[in-house]
Amino acid sequence: MDFLGIELFLDDEMIAYTRNVRRDICQPLKHENNPIITSEYPWESRHVTVYGSVLPDKERGVLRMWYNAYGDSYFNEQNLAYAESEDGIHWTKPMMDHISWGDHEKTNLLMGPDPNLHGPCVIENPDRSDPNRHFLMLFDSYDDYHPEVKGKPGMRRAVYACESPDGFKWSPEKGRLAFSGKADSGQCVIWEPRKQKFLTYARLTAQDAYGQRIRIFRFIESPDFVHWETQEELFRPDDFDGTPDRQLQQIAVTRFDGIYVGLLGIFQAKQYIEEGTSVNEGDQLDDIQLMTSRDGEHFSRVAERAVFLPKSEPPLWGTGGQRMASQMVLHNDTLHLYYGSQAQDANGKSYGGLKIGLATLPRDRFVAMVPARLREEALIELVPLVYPDDQLRLNIQILPGGSVRAEVADFVGQTIKGFDKDSSVPITESGLDQPIQWQKDGAIMTLDGLTKEQRRQPVRLRLWICHAHVHAIRSS
């Protein structure tokens, strides 16, 4: 098996052996000036929330945001709005002539209130052959706005697709039907280059074995964003953490060089039974957990379901849970996580409307592999891998007096001469890209010091950790 360029240590898939190692979650830092985007205009009077997407525009050097803006009516005035930023913190809302609102001839609206779209996901199309389809979008809507499906079973709520040459002008104007079923959270679509397909994650309401209404997630593939293949159940809630009636709110998945990282929104539902009907009452959005996958379809929880992005405490903004953007975005070696939330008082009553905030994390630092007992050295051994690139780099934090050393062994575990622990150049400084090196006869070498035969064979990389946090390995 070849090393695919990155290992984030979110699961044990690439780990053959550990000793004295613990996996800790690394929580993002919420921006001190949150919320960074608030309601300013009549078409945003009720809410602004990033049940939407943020994408980098590398040519212009800006970040682009497509977000949900709500007018006075929560259910009838859901709009697609647009903003831009150079630093990811300070955002402008360019006024354009796509859609007017009352006396405002120019707005930052791109769609709405008809077709009353909800939870839009915008992605760039990897196929650039059609200039009118450079951007693609999925959103949830009602059949009231789509006479072509009005009255058909299962079409009261459905998911629609559209495309755009520039991210501003979208067609069809109301979208075309992609697949049926209520998907009233943020949509999520990613491109899977190995399969050459779009992978879609959408919520659906179902019943469990007891007739209780629950929220599940489904998985749908598409080769072209027009034809959608058979829907499959991805997963459903369980009584995790020993707490019943936990429900699933949202999945937002980002692909990092073949590793999928999912943000899972959950909430605690207060349930009661009235006249034989199961009803959700007092749904309370809760914290965000991490999930991970190697194929985009089979996911596992990270760090025993530890909280990744906790909600704030009353009466601060951010106590009303987190509604995540459809993907995380890397900007200047910093991961940006955008989310919508609101303030709540001590009694749990929300006020002030949804607004948009920012949390950041240094690149690749989702978890830390740390010594469980600080007085002892820790060891991580990866499964046998072929490393196509000579240079491996560690994303690490070094504590006072700490270091990380590396060694290479053959398939059966025999240490390769010159690549033993004692020959390793100790890494004693923190950094996102600290090189793994060895010293032989006064010269510094990387994996280029292996013989041609050794380079063709899988080898075992071992990391010896002393007072340090290891976050990731990348090749260059």
Residue, then its C-alpha position, 0 to 999 in steps of 0.5 A: m500500500d502506498f502512503l497517500g500523502i497525509e495521515l491525520f491519526l483520526d483512527d487506527e487504520m494506518i496504525a500497526y502498534t502503539r505503546n503509551v499513546r492517547r488520542d486527544i481531540c483538539q478544539p478549534l478557537k472561536h474568534e473573539n469578535n464573534p459573530i462576524i456576520t450579522s443581519e443588516y438588511p430587510w431580507e436578513s431581518r430574521h436570521v443569517t446563517v451559514y447553512g451554506s458554503v465557503l470556498p476559496d477563489k485562488e485567482r482573486g485571493v478571496l473567500r466566497m460565502w453563500y449563506n441562508a438569509y431569512g426575511d420576516s417570515y421564517f418559512n416563506e422568505q429563505n434566500l440565498a445571499y452572498a458575501e466575500s472576504e480577503d482574510g476570512i474575518h471581515w466580510t463584505k456583502p456586494m450589492m448586485d442587481h440579481i434580485s430586488w427587495g422592496d425599495h432596494e433595487k440592488t441586494n446581495l441576494l442570488m436566489g429567493p424568496d422563491p423557490n424558498l431554498h434551505g441549506p444550500c451547498v455550493i461546490e466547484n465542478p471538477d469538470r471544466s468543459d462546460p463554462n455554464r457549469h463551473f459551480l454546482m449547488l444542492f438545496d432543499s425546497y417545498d413542492d409549493y414552489h415546484p408545480e412539476v412535482k406538486g401533489k406527488p407522494g414524498m415530494r412535499r420536501a425534496v432536494y434540487a440541483c442547479e448550476s452556474p458559470d460564476g457562482f452568481k447566476w444560477s439555472p434553472e431558476k428554481g433548480r431541477l429535482a435531484f432526489s426526494g425526501k425531507a432534507d431540512s439541514g445543510q446539504c453536503v456534497i463532495w467530489e470523490p476523484r477515485k470514484q469520479k463521482f459526487l458523494t452526497y450526504a442528506r438528512l431524512t426523517a424515518q421511524d425506529a422499531y418503536g415507531q419513534r420519529i428519528r433523523i437519519f442520514r443517507f448517502i447518494e452518489s452521482p457521476d454528473f450532478v444530474h443523475w442520482e443513484t440509489q439512496e442508501e442509509l448512512f447511519r442513524p442515532d443510537d443511545f451514545d454516551g449513555t444518553p437516550d433521545r440524542q438526534l442527528q442534526q447535520i453532517a458537513v464533510t471535507r476531503f483532505d487528500g483521501i481522508y474524510v473529516g466529518l463534522l457531526g451536529i447532534f442535539q438532545a430531543k425531549q420526547y413525549i407521546e400524545e394520542g399514540t403519536s411520537v412528537n419531538e418537543g424542545d429540540q436543542l442543538d448541541d455540540i459538534q463531534l468529529m467523524t472520519s472515513r477512508d472512502g467517504e461512505h463508512f464513517s467512525r467517530v473520533a476520540e470516543r465521541a469527544v466534543f470538537l466544537p462546544k457551544s458557548e455558555p449563556p448568555l453569550w452568542g453561540t449558546g444556540g448550537q452550531r449549524m456548520a458550513s457544508q465544508m471547512v476551508l483552508h486559508n493561509d495554513t489555518l482551517h476556517l470553520y464557519y457556523g451559524s448560531q444564536a444567543q440563549d438566556a439562562n432558561g434556554k430561550s433563544y433571542g437575537g436571531l441566527k448570526i454567523g461566527l468563525a472558529t479556527l484550527p491550525r492545519d491538520r491539528f484535529v487530534a493529538m497523539v500524546p504520551a498517556r504517561l508523561r514520564e514514559e516515552a510513547l511509540i507509534e508504529l504505522v502499518p507497512l507502507v511504500y513512501p513515494d516521496d523522499q521527505l516526510r514532515l511532522n505536524i507537532q507541538i513540542l513541550p519543554g524538554g520534549s522531542v520526537r525521533a523516527e526510525v524505519a523498519d522492514f516489513v517484518g519489523q527489523t530496523i534498517k541500518g542507518f534509520d534507527k532511533d539513535s541515528s534520527v535527528p531529534i525534532t525539538e521545535s514545534g511546527l506544521d512541517q518539521p522534516i523527518q531526518w537521519q544522520k549518517d557519517g555526518a550527512i543529513m538524509t531522508l528516505d532517499g538514503l534507502t536503497k532502490e530495493q528498499r524503496r520499492q518495498p513496504v516499510r514500517l515508520r516508527l515515531w518515538i515521542c517524548h513530551a510532545h504532541v503529534h498531529a499529522i504526517r505529510s509527504s512533500 
